[in-house]
Amino acid sequence: MTKTAGHAGDCVDAASVYAAACPCRDMLDLLANKWSALALGALESGPRRFGELRARLQGISPKMLTQTLRRLEEHGLVLREVHAEVPPRVEYSLTALGTEACVPLAHLRSWVEQNIDRFP
């Protein structure tokens, strides 16, 4: 991993993520979360409204979706855009960082789907 300026306890090498104080852990926790990974995947095809995301992510509660989207936005992976209309329209889309994060997550989703029959 490369060093990122401005973060206390920066990740200075690949082993840093195993250190308790490494800020990489928060991002790893976010991306390893089921709902985060699925929400990012749902946004790969383009911007979506809250209701569209909720319909796509079967089984997620409105509260959990709100928390997930806020956390993804706070970490710079998702952009929340409010359109000045009546009634107001809010759309969620991937940032450049979110698009990059989707690459390994898509591989993981594909791997799981291809190997689901091998799991006990």
Order of alpha helices (4+ residues) and beta strands (2+ residues): alpha-alpha-beta-alpha-alpha-beta-beta-alpha
